Each structure stands twice: as structure tokens, then as C-alpha cells.
């Protein structure tokens, strides 16, 4: 199996190289992101391996199929960037459903702590021999209400940590299931009652721009918003208005709706053309990290192992446990995966 590996970073290479010898596969690493301009690099490969900010629209899917690629191995959990209409019946898509929910939940907590106690600002001050603490006042998390949207693998771990901090946890999920000590409420009630809101749901048609002006207007004055899920859950221009009006007291963002242009790359010697991102970065009460919530040693190892196991299962004609279930045109009763282990 020849794998065309896109958007390679040094940490990817390190984690995949430590396992690859155990498999009958060869990886060709490309630093470029996968898109219409770079897809030709995948020629003569059997598998395309992509990450969160690669482009997997109809034209890229068509190009992969045309060059004979039958498997797209995503190194991430989210798959909102794949055109499944184009892929159905032509390109199997596997993913890594969970590499470390702890990594992401802990990063959300890290953003909360930094924003609250302003450690990002304190760091800069003391580096400059400025030991003044004016303007760095935070609040006790203990006793505050955190609203969690999406109570899956990451949301639940986040909830456990918040409970440990002595916070009251309320939650909203489209498919709520009981969690001890957590009250499930409607979105409007969550917005009204939460001192901190953390997003842990996937990006879907329903959740796209769920945090817009209408939602922000219902929130408590000074609320802290944390987004480690997907950028387009938040209408960024409305978030900026919310920050300017001080309805939003602070925001911790590991994701941004237009991140693919910038995140994971070094622009420190250039200016940023994206005025919305530049405005976000100008607020001292906004902390932007570059989609790094997943980035722990444990998560990288899990990503490498699961991706290579997914490819091996395909290679050996076995059940593709991590194939993303397509919306079967024949309806769920005709789901082929149950019989054949594959979506088609
Ligand atoms: P999960 O699938 O275990 O949980 C998602 C939860 O969201 C489920 O409980 C589901 O019922 C709920 N949900 C679905 N639609 C909803 C809606 N319309 N409203 C409210 N809740 C809804 O997923 P997991 O592993 O917890 O990941 C959550 C998200 O975190 C992913 O979708 C991904 O976007 C993001 N993520 C971010 C990473 C990063 O590095 N920043 C890394 C990994 C995941």
C-alpha cells in the first residue's frame, strides 16, 4: 500500500514513523495541504491520508477517484470537510473517531484558566519586568455555572473536570443521556444561566453558526465562551460585536471558521490579510490557539496507530470499523455495512 500523506508536520512524521515498520505500507510525506492544486501528488498511491484543514470537496474527491484511489484515511475525528455525496460508492472514508478526548477537554480547561486569571498577559508583563497586577483580576470557578453544548466523549471529560472544580454543570445535547450531577436544559436556558459556555458538538447543518447574534443576546453579561470544536459553530463577526459590547467577557478559541488559510503555518514575518482574524487577535480578552487542542503525545500515537490499522483493515478486506457511515441512498434498513463491513 502506498500512502500519500498530506499536510505533514514534523510531529506527524515522528509518530507515524515509529509504527510504519510493523505494516506492509510505504508513506510518501507531503508538506502541502491536499486541495485542487496538490491532489496530483497522490498519483500512483493507493491511499490519500488527510487532516482537518485539507480540502476534500467534489473536485478533489473526483480527482482522487480518477487516479484510482479507493481509500481516504482521515487522521482526525471530524469529517465535515468531506463531500460525501461525491465520495459515496467511489471512495471509502475512514477516520480516527477518538484519539484523546482528554487532550481536547484539557485544552478547553487550559483556555478557561488562562483567560480567567489572564496568565497570557501576566507572562508578557513579567517578561518585560512589569510586575504590576492591575487589570488581572479573575473570578473563582468554584460555584460558577458552566454550560456544555455537546456531551459526547470530549464534553463528558470536560464536565468531569468542571465538577472537580466545584462548578455547577448544565448541558445541552441533541441526544441527551443521563450524566450524574448534570442538568440537561434547552439552549435558551443554557445561554441565560451560564457564566462559561464550552462547545463540544460537531459542525453540522444544525450547529453551523449556532453562536450568532441571537444566541449571544441571550447570554449573561460577561460570559466566557470556549470553542475547541469547529470554527463555524460561531459567527465570528457576531462574536466580535459581542466582545465590543462586552456581552462576551472573554473568548478562548482553538478553532476559527476560516482557519485553513492560516492555522498550522508560520506567518510571523507577514501581515494577516484576514481582517476578522486580525480583529480577534487584537482583543486582550481573546485567546486564540491554532487548532492544537489535540496535540499531546498520547493523541499523536493514537492517531498514527488507528490510521495505520484502518488502512490495514482495508488492505486485508476486513471490516472497516472506522468507516464514516454514509447516508445510504437506499435508507438505513439497507445498510450494507452490517452485512459486508463496508458502506458499499
Ligand atoms: P462525540 O461524537 O463523542 O460527541 C459529540 C456530541 O455532540 C454527541 O453527544 C452528540 O449527540 C452531540 N450533538 C450532535 N449534534 C448536536 C447538536 N445539534 N446540538 C448539540 N449537541 C449535538 O464527539 P467528540 O469526540 O466529543 O468531539 C466533539 C467535537 O470536538 C468534534 O466534532 C470535533 O469537531 C471537535 N474536535 C476538536 C479537536 C481539536 O483539536 N480542537 C480534536 C478532536 C475533536
Boltz pocket constraint, residues with backbone or C-beta under 6 A from the ligand:
constraints:
  - pocket:
      binder: B
      contacts: [[A, 77], [A, 78], [A, 97], [A, 98], [A, 101], [A, 104], [A, 149], [A, 150], [A, 151], [A, 152], [A, 153], [A, 154], [A, 155], [A, 172], [A, 173], [A, 174], [A, 175], [A, 199], [A, 200], [A, 201], [A, 202], [A, 203], [A, 204], [A, 206], [A, 207], [A, 228], [A, 229], [A, 230], [A, 254], [A, 255], [A, 291], [A, 292], [A, 293], [A, 294], [A, 295]]
      max_distance: 6.0
